Amino acid sequence: MRDVAARAGVSAKTVSRVFNDDPHVLPHTRERVQRVMRELNYVPNVLATTFRAGRSSVIGVAVPDIVDPFFAAIARAVDDVARHAGMSTLVTSLGDDPADERATIESLLGRKLSGLIVAPVGDDQAYLERWQESTPIVCVDRAPTGIRADTFTADDEAGAYAATTHMLGHGHRRIAYLGDVLGRSTERARLEGWRRALIDAGSPVDDALISADVADPAAAQREVARVLGLDDPATAIFSSNARTTMALVRGMRDDHVPLVGFGDFPLADLLRPAITVIDQSPDRLGRLAAERVLSRLSAPAGDPERAVVDVTLVERDSCR
């Protein structure tokens, strides 16, 4: 920066103002400085900026799986908000093993982030307490345990209730619940919504219709065969997450069973039949989380808040 300033005949502060597009720089000065920047191939030293400011202008995003359409949409929305604020994002996958969460997240926090957005996979996030004083931490999709933090989640129970009620409205009374990790808070809430809808409709709740760990086509094919092979078989399926729904689509290519999935995913509307889904609005969750990080940077004080975002039934053809 000093080299650019010396050649352009301005101060280092003026170079910084030009680089940050300060509108108060005179046009002829801006043009001269930009020309010198090009000649010297000047880029800012991010590491030096981090040392000076005490933190990098980066928002960390830690989600279970960045390939999952739901979490990918959250990360994309965070990145969009961050870019408009002149910041960047650093995204990592936590995986499915709760034991890996702490090491992965603390490695991310060790980079002096401006803030962290995390979808927890573990059962206890108390280890994050020591980081909260210096770094805004916001949770999405799942509420943390062991700490109080700003949290944005979808209305999981209401979404599962709406999906099950939709199938009940099509005349189904034996509706299977196919999910992934049933111990997670999101799955527990969705399972409760499924149960409550059946009870309200006067339909029996049969635990034989519940399947866990349906995360790949082989498991999907096996569990569909099981619930359809019961003495009193299922006539429709509620899939509790997009990953399970995509596994079901692949596992049931030769058979059509009425289906509603929790969570939209790419091409769900182009399949035959198109899949009816509960839309969780991951874009909105990501935007809200990123905006909260930015607001905490400017005003750190205030009690953490929990917001539950409404979900929407998107009716297509898979129940008709």
C-alpha positions in Angstrom: 0.0 0.0 0.0 2.9 2.3 0.8 4.4 1.6 -2.6 1.2 2.4 -4.4 0.8 5.6 -2.3 4.4 6.7 -3.1 4.1 6.2 -6.9 0.6 7.8 -7.0 1.7 10.8 -4.8 -1.0 10.2 -2.2 -1.2 8.9 1.3 -1.7 5.2 2.2 -5.0 6.2 3.7 -6.1 7.4 0.3 -5.1 4.1 -1.3 -7.2 2.3 1.3 -10.2 4.6 0.5 -9.9 4.0 -3.2 -9.7 0.2 -2.7 -12.8 0.3 -0.5 -14.6 2.4 -3.1 -15.0 5.5 -0.8 -17.3 7.9 -2.7 -15.5 10.9 -1.2 -12.3 10.4 -3.2 -11.9 12.9 -6.1 -12.3 11.2 -9.6 -8.9 12.2 -10.9 -7.2 10.9 -7.7 -9.2 7.6 -7.9 -8.2 7.1 -11.5 -4.5 7.8 -10.8 -4.4 5.4 -7.8 -6.3 2.7 -9.7 -3.8 3.0 -12.6 -0.9 2.5 -10.2 -2.7 -0.5 -8.5 -2.9 -2.1 -11.9 0.7 -1.4 -12.7 1.9 -2.9 -9.4 -0.7 -5.7 -9.4 -1.7 -4.5 -5.9 -3.9 -6.7 -3.7 -4.5 -6.2 0.0 -2.7 -8.3 2.5 -5.5 -10.2 4.1 -3.3 -11.6 6.9 -2.1 -8.1 7.8 -5.7 -6.9 7.8 -6.6 -9.7 10.2 -3.8 -8.9 12.6 -4.7 -5.2 12.6 -8.4 -5.7 13.1 -8.1 -8.7 15.5 -10.4 -10.8 13.3 -10.8 -11.7 9.6 -13.7 -10.5 7.5 -14.9 -14.1 7.2 -18.1 -15.8 8.3 -17.7 -19.5 9.0 -20.5 -21.9 8.1 -20.5 -25.4 9.6 -23.3 -27.8 8.5 -23.6 -31.5 8.5 -23.2 -32.0 4.7 -22.6 -29.2 2.2 -23.8 -31.5 -0.6 -27.3 -31.8 1.0 -29.5 -29.4 -0.9 -31.0 -27.9 2.3 -27.6 -27.0 3.8 -26.2 -26.0 0.5 -29.0 -23.4 0.1 -28.3 -22.1 3.6 -24.6 -21.7 2.8 -25.4 -20.0 -0.4 -27.7 -17.5 1.3 -25.1 -16.7 4.0 -22.5 -16.1 1.2 -24.8 -13.7 -0.6 -25.4 -11.6 2.6 -21.7 -11.7 3.4 -20.6 -10.6 -0.1 -23.0 -7.6 0.1 -21.3 -6.7 3.4 -17.8 -7.0 1.9 -17.1 -10.3 3.6 -16.4 -13.8 2.5 -17.5 -17.2 3.8 -15.6 -20.3 4.8 -17.8 -23.5 4.7 -17.1 -26.9 6.2 -19.0 -30.2 6.6 -19.4 -31.6 10.1 -20.4 -35.1 8.9 -22.8 -37.4 10.8 -20.5 -38.4 13.7 -21.2 -36.1 16.7 -17.8 -36.8 18.1 -16.2 -34.9 15.2 -18.2 -31.7 15.7 -16.0 -30.0 18.4 -12.7 -30.4 16.7 -14.0 -29.3 13.3 -15.7 -26.2 14.6 -12.9 -25.1 16.9 -10.5 -25.5 14.0 -12.7 -23.1 12.1 -13.0 -20.7 15.0 -9.2 -20.7 15.4 -9.0 -18.7 12.2 -10.3 -15.6 14.0 -13.7 -15.5 12.2 -16.0 -12.5 12.3 -18.8 -14.9 13.1 -19.9 -18.5 13.0 -23.2 -20.1 11.7 -23.5 -23.7 12.7 -26.1 -26.5 12.3 -25.2 -28.7 15.3 -24.9 -32.5 15.0 -23.7 -33.2 18.5 -25.6 -33.5 21.7 -23.7 -30.8 23.6 -22.4 -27.4 22.4 -21.2 -26.1 25.8 -17.7 -26.1 24.5 -18.7 -23.0 22.4 -19.3 -20.9 25.4 -15.7 -19.7 25.7 -15.8 -18.5 22.1 -19.0 -16.5 22.4 -17.5 -13.5 24.1 -15.2 -12.8 21.0 -17.3 -14.3 18.2 -21.0 -14.1 17.3 -22.3 -17.6 17.1 -25.7 -18.3 15.4 -27.3 -21.7 15.1 -29.6 -22.8 12.2 -31.9 -25.8 11.7 -31.2 -27.3 15.2 -31.1 -25.5 18.5 -27.9 -25.9 20.6 -27.6 -27.7 23.9 -25.5 -26.4 26.7 -25.3 -22.7 25.5 -27.7 -19.9 24.7 -27.3 -18.6 21.2 -29.3 -16.9 18.5 -31.1 -19.7 16.7 -33.2 -19.9 13.5 -35.1 -23.2 12.9 -37.9 -24.3 10.6 -41.2 -25.4 12.2 -40.5 -29.1 12.0 -43.5 -30.4 13.9 -46.0 -28.2 12.0 -44.4 -29.3 8.7 -44.7 -33.0 9.5 -48.2 -32.5 10.7 -49.2 -30.7 7.4 -47.5 -33.4 5.3 -49.3 -36.3 7.1 -52.6 -34.5 7.1 -52.2 -34.0 3.3 -51.9 -37.7 2.8 -54.8 -38.4 5.2 -56.8 -36.1 3.0 -56.1 -38.4 0.1 -57.6 -41.3 2.0 -54.5 -42.9 3.4 -54.6 -44.3 7.0 -51.4 -46.3 7.1 -48.7 -43.7 6.5 -45.1 -44.9 7.0 -42.5 -42.5 8.6 -39.0 -43.0 6.9 -36.3 -40.9 8.5 -32.5 -40.7 9.1 -31.1 -40.2 12.6 -34.2 -40.3 14.8 -32.4 -39.0 17.9 -31.9 -35.5 16.5 -34.1 -32.7 17.6 -35.4 -32.1 14.1 -36.4 -35.7 13.6 -38.0 -35.9 17.1 -40.2 -32.9 16.2 -41.1 -34.3 12.8 -42.0 -37.6 14.3 -44.2 -35.9 16.8 -46.0 -34.0 14.1 -46.6 -37.3 12.2 -48.0 -38.9 15.4 -50.2 -36.0 16.2 -51.7 -35.8 12.7 -52.6 -39.5 12.9 -54.1 -39.2 16.4 -56.1 -36.2 15.4 -57.5 -38.1 12.4 -58.4 -41.1 14.5 -55.8 -43.3 12.8 -53.7 -45.8 14.7 -50.1 -45.0 15.4 -48.1 -48.1 14.6 -44.4 -48.1 15.5 -43.9 -50.8 12.9 -44.4 -48.1 10.3 -41.3 -46.1 11.5 -37.9 -46.6 9.9 -34.6 -45.0 10.7 -31.2 -44.7 9.0 -32.8 -44.4 5.5 -29.9 -42.5 3.9 -29.1 -44.4 0.7 -31.1 -46.2 -2.1 -30.3 -49.7 -0.7 -31.7 -48.8 2.8 -34.7 -47.0 1.1 -35.5 -50.1 -1.0 -35.2 -52.4 2.0 -37.4 -50.3 4.3 -40.1 -49.6 1.6 -40.3 -53.4 1.0 -40.6 -53.9 4.8 -43.5 -51.4 5.4 -45.3 -52.5 2.3 -44.9 -56.1 3.4 -46.5 -55.7 6.8 -49.7 -57.7 7.5 -51.5 -54.3 7.5 -49.2 -52.5 4.9 -48.4 -48.9 4.5 -50.2 -47.1 1.6 -48.2 -43.9 1.7 -44.8 -42.6 2.9 -43.7 -39.5 4.8 -40.0 -38.9 4.2 -38.5 -36.8 7.0 -35.7 -35.1 5.1 -34.5 -34.4 1.6 -31.6 -36.9 1.7 -34.0 -39.7 2.6 -36.4 -38.5 -0.1 -33.7 -38.6 -2.8 -32.7 -42.1 -1.6 -36.4 -43.2 -1.9 -36.6 -41.8 -5.4 -33.7 -43.9 -6.5 -34.8 -46.9 -4.5 -38.4 -46.9 -5.7 -37.7 -46.4 -9.5 -39.9 -49.3 -10.4 -42.7 -48.8 -7.9 -44.8 -45.7 -7.1 -45.9 -45.3 -3.6 -47.7 -42.0 -2.6 -45.0 -39.8 -1.0 -44.5 -36.4 0.7 -41.0 -35.3 1.6 -39.8 -32.8 4.2 -37.5 -30.5 2.4 -37.4 -29.5 -1.3 -34.5 -30.5 -3.5 -33.4 -29.8 -7.1 -35.5 -31.4 -9.8 -38.1 -32.6 -7.3 -40.7 -30.8 -9.5 -39.4 -32.4 -12.7 -39.6 -36.0 -11.6 -42.6 -38.2 -12.7 -44.5 -38.0 -10.5 -43.3 -34.6 -9.2 -42.7 -34.9 -5.4 -44.9 -33.0 -3.0 -42.7 -31.5 -0.3 -42.6 -29.3 2.8 -40.5 -26.3 1.9 -38.3 -25.2 4.8 -37.2 -21.9 3.2 -33.4 -22.6 3.7 -32.6 -19.4 1.8 -34.5 -17.4 4.5 -32.9 -19.3 7.3 -29.4 -18.6 5.9 -30.2 -14.9 5.3 -31.6 -14.4 8.8 -28.6 -16.2 10.4 -26.1 -14.1 8.4 -27.9 -10.8 9.1 -27.9 -11.7 12.8 -24.1 -12.2 12.8 -23.7 -8.8 11.2 -26.1 -7.2 13.7 -24.2 -8.8 16.6 -20.9 -7.4 15.2 -22.3 -3.9 15.5 -24.3 -4.4 18.7 -23.0 -7.5 20.6 -25.3 -6.9 23.7 -28.7 -8.4 24.1 -30.2 -11.7 25.0 -30.1 -14.5 22.4 -33.3 -15.0 20.5 -34.9 -18.1 18.9 -37.0 -17.7 15.8 -39.1 -20.4 14.2 -39.6 -20.0 10.5 -42.9 -21.1 9.0 -42.8 -24.0 6.4 -45.0 -24.4 3.4 -46.6 -27.5 1.7 -45.8 -27.5 -2.0 -48.4 -29.8 -3.6 -47.3 -31.7 -6.7 -48.3 -35.1 -8.0 -46.8 -37.7 -5.8 -49.9 -38.3 -3.7 -52.4 -38.3 -6.6 
